């Protein structure tokens, strides 16, 4: 395992739906006791990549997690947290809010706006391009440039 995967600890948050069986323990921090996420806790602090599937064995779901794990440092630089939900029977708050059908990838900005919904897996490169085009991310980039000596 690459040393950079230690950084992934802050990136992946798996729901109680079984995704922890797929993610290595080193990148699968504890989930809330009730298995429900309050998305308000991330507002203005983190961007969310939410990955839905009908089961943890879904090939697209597995592929998406593999793609995300390839470049965790790029996601961390952009304050991304990954949430997963692979149990449609649970009728989680995430499912009620986003209404996925099968596999779905959702990108939510720090401002709570849904910027992207995709029924296919996306590489980190594509995700980071979308994130870098968000207005708040543009402000962050400009601020970071002005802070450099």
N, C-alpha and C positions, 0 to 999 in steps of 0.2 A: 504494500500500500504506500502511496506517495505521502510524504510528510505534509503536503498541503491539505490532505484530506482531514487533518486535525481541525482545520479551519471550517470544515463543513458542519461541524457541530452546531454552529449558530445558524446554519442555512436550512437544515431539514427538520421539519416538525411533522411527524407522521401521526395520522389519526388512529383511533382505536380500531379501525376497520381492517387491519391485517397488513398494512404496508410495512410495519416494523419487521415482518418476516422476510421482506425483500431487502430492506436497507440494512447495511452492516450496523452492528451495535454502536460502533464508534461514531456514526453519523445519525443516530436515531434517539434524540433526547426524549425524556418522559413527556407524556401527553397529559392534558387535564384529566382529572378523575372521571368526569362525566363524558369525556370524549368530544365535547363541544368547544368550539373556538369562538371567542367574541372578537370579531374583526375590528371593532373599535379600538382594541388594545394596540393595534398596529398602526392606526391612522396617524399620519404625519411623522412616523418613525421608520416604518418599513414598507417596502413594496412586496406584494404577495404574488407568488406563482402557485396557483392551486391546480392540482392534477387529480382529475376524477377518472374512475374506471368502475366497471361493474364487478370486478374481482381483482385481487392482488396478482393473479396469474395472467391478466390481460397482457398480451405481447406488446401492445402500444404503451401501456403503463410501465412495464419493465424497461422498454427502450427509452422512454422519457426520463426515468430515474437514472439510467445509465448515462444519457446525454448530459443531464444536470450535474452528475458527479464528475464529469470529465474536466470541467472548468469552474470549480467552486469559488476560486479567487475572484473571477470576473463578477459573479453574483454577489459576493460579499462586498466588493467595492461599491456596488449599487444598492446596498442595503436590502437585499432580497431574502425573504423567508419563504420556504416551500411548505405548503400544506397539502396533504393527500387525503382522499376519501375514496375507498374502494368497496363500500358496503351500502348499496342502494336501499336495502331493507331497513336500515336504521333511520332513514328520513332525517338526516342531520340538518342543522341550520344552514350549513354550506350548500347542501342539495336543495333546500327550500329556496335559498336566495338565488342560486345560479342555474337551477333546473337542467343539469347535464343529462344527455342521453348517450349512454355508453362512455367511451373515452372522450375527455374534453380537457383542454388546457386553458386556464384563465390567467390573465395578467391584470393585477389591480395596482394602481398607483398609490403613492403615499396619501394622496388627496381622496382616496376611496373610489375614484372613477375606474370603471372597467375599460381598459385600453385594448384588450385583445381577448378573443375567444377562438380557439382553434380545435377542430376535431381530429387533428393529427399531431404527432410528436414534433417538437421544435428543438433545434440545437441551441446551445447557449449563445452562440454568435448571433443568431436571429433574434433571440430574446433581448440581448444587450443592445442591439441596434434599435429595437422598438423602445426600450427603456431610455436610451440616450436621446431619443427624439421627444420625450415627454417634457412639457414646459418646466416642471419642477427640477428635473434632472439637468436641463440646460442651465438653470440658475445655479445649481450645485457646481457644475463644471466651471462656470464663469467665476464663482466665488473661490473655488480651488485655485484657479489661475491667478486671481488677484492676491492670494495669500502667499504665493511662491516668491522667494526673494529675487 
